Amino acid sequence: MPLNVLIVDDSAVMRSIILRTLRLSGLPVQEVLQAENGQEGLDILENHWVDLALVDINMPVMNGIEMIDKVRQTSEISDLPIIVVSTESSTTRIEMLKDMGVGFVHKPFSAETLREAVIELTGVSLNESTSD
């Protein structure tokens, strides 16, 4: 099942890196949508079907934690698989995120690390053409 993915990060460079890493990971990615902050991410979720969100924590306007809270409170998307992609190093904060039902990938990351987190959270299988 190809995934529609939403990447939410205030850095255009980081969004590009995440997109490129997703493409290299061998995961079946279909449409990729991008947002610069949590509010833009929520606006996209109102109008597009998304199978997975990759969300940074520290962003202007609305941070990643606020976005995740709003997603979890919205019945239509409350079960959306979300992976936080962040430089966050506080184990307390990472555990709090995991308690919110999200995955966590630490920046910088490899295609393998991102792939494993996506597979663990979504259960999606790799493309047959993947060669590792």
C-alpha positions as CSV (number, residue, x, y, z in Angstrom):
1,M,0.0,0.0,0.0
2,P,1.7,3.2,-1.1
3,L,1.8,5.9,1.6
4,N,0.7,9.5,1.4
5,V,3.1,11.3,3.7
6,L,2.9,14.7,5.3
7,I,6.3,16.3,6.3
8,V,6.0,19.1,8.8
9,D,9.2,21.1,9.5
10,D,10.0,24.8,9.4
11,S,13.2,24.1,7.6
12,A,12.9,23.7,3.8
13,V,16.3,22.0,3.7
14,M,15.2,19.5,6.4
15,R,12.0,18.8,4.5
16,S,14.0,18.1,1.4
17,I,16.4,15.8,3.3
18,I,13.4,13.9,4.8
19,L,11.8,13.6,1.4
20,R,15.1,12.3,-0.2
21,T,15.6,9.9,2.6
22,L,12.1,8.6,2.3
23,R,12.7,8.0,-1.5
24,L,16.0,6.2,-0.7
25,S,14.4,4.0,2.1
26,G,12.6,1.7,-0.3
27,L,9.3,2.5,1.3
28,P,6.2,2.7,-1.0
29,V,5.7,6.4,-1.0
30,Q,3.0,7.9,-3.2
31,E,2.1,11.6,-2.5
32,V,4.3,13.8,-0.3
33,L,2.8,17.0,1.2
34,Q,4.8,19.6,3.1
35,A,4.1,22.2,5.7
36,E,6.2,24.7,7.5
37,N,4.5,24.5,10.9
38,G,1.8,22.6,12.8
39,Q,-1.0,24.9,11.8
40,E,-0.2,24.4,8.1
41,G,0.0,20.7,8.7
42,L,-3.5,20.6,10.3
43,D,-4.8,22.6,7.3
44,I,-3.4,20.0,4.9
45,L,-4.9,17.2,7.0
46,E,-8.3,18.8,6.7
47,N,-8.2,18.6,2.9
48,H,-6.0,15.6,2.0
49,W,-5.8,11.9,2.9
50,V,-2.5,11.2,4.7
51,D,-1.3,7.8,5.9
52,L,1.7,9.1,7.9
53,A,3.0,12.4,9.3
54,L,6.6,13.2,10.0
55,V,6.7,16.1,12.4
56,D,9.4,18.3,13.9
57,I,8.9,19.6,17.4
58,N,10.3,23.1,17.4
59,M,8.5,25.3,14.9
60,P,6.9,28.8,14.8
61,V,3.2,29.4,14.8
62,M,2.3,25.9,16.1
63,N,4.9,23.4,17.4
64,G,4.8,19.7,16.8
65,I,3.5,18.8,20.2
66,E,0.5,21.2,19.8
67,M,-0.1,19.7,16.4
68,I,0.0,16.2,17.7
69,D,-2.4,17.1,20.5
70,K,-4.9,18.6,18.0
71,V,-4.6,15.5,15.7
72,R,-5.3,13.2,18.7
73,Q,-8.4,15.3,19.6
74,T,-9.8,15.2,16.1
75,S,-11.9,12.0,15.7
76,E,-11.4,11.7,11.9
77,I,-7.6,11.7,12.2
78,S,-7.0,10.7,15.8
79,D,-5.3,7.4,14.8
80,L,-2.9,9.0,12.2
81,P,0.5,7.4,12.5
82,I,2.9,10.2,13.5
83,I,6.7,10.1,13.7
84,V,8.5,13.0,15.4
85,V,11.8,13.7,13.6
86,S,13.7,16.0,15.9
87,T,17.1,16.8,17.5
88,E,15.3,16.5,20.9
89,S,17.6,14.8,23.4
90,S,15.6,14.9,26.6
91,T,14.6,11.3,27.4
92,T,11.7,12.6,29.5
93,R,10.3,14.5,26.5
94,I,10.9,11.6,24.1
95,E,9.1,9.2,26.5
96,M,6.2,11.8,26.8
97,L,6.0,11.8,23.0
98,K,5.9,8.0,22.9
99,D,3.1,8.1,25.5
100,M,1.2,10.2,23.0
101,G,1.4,7.2,20.6
102,V,4.0,8.6,18.2
103,G,7.3,7.2,17.0
104,F,10.6,9.1,17.3
105,V,13.5,9.4,15.0
106,H,16.5,11.5,16.1
107,K,18.1,13.9,13.6
108,P,20.5,13.2,11.9
109,F,19.1,9.9,10.7
110,S,19.7,7.3,8.1
111,A,17.3,5.9,5.5
112,E,17.4,2.6,7.5
113,T,16.5,4.3,10.8
114,L,13.6,6.2,9.1
115,R,12.4,3.0,7.3
116,E,12.4,0.9,10.5
117,A,10.4,3.6,12.3
118,V,7.8,3.8,9.5
119,I,7.5,0.1,9.2
120,E,7.1,-0.3,13.0
121,L,4.4,2.4,13.2
122,T,2.4,1.7,10.0
123,G,3.1,-2.0,9.3
124,V,3.7,-1.1,5.6
125,S,6.0,-3.5,3.6
126,L,8.9,-2.5,1.4
127,N,8.8,-2.3,-2.4
128,E,9.8,-5.5,-4.1
129,S,12.4,-3.6,-6.1
130,T,14.3,-2.7,-2.9
131,S,17.8,-4.1,-2.8
132,D,19.7,-3.9,0.5
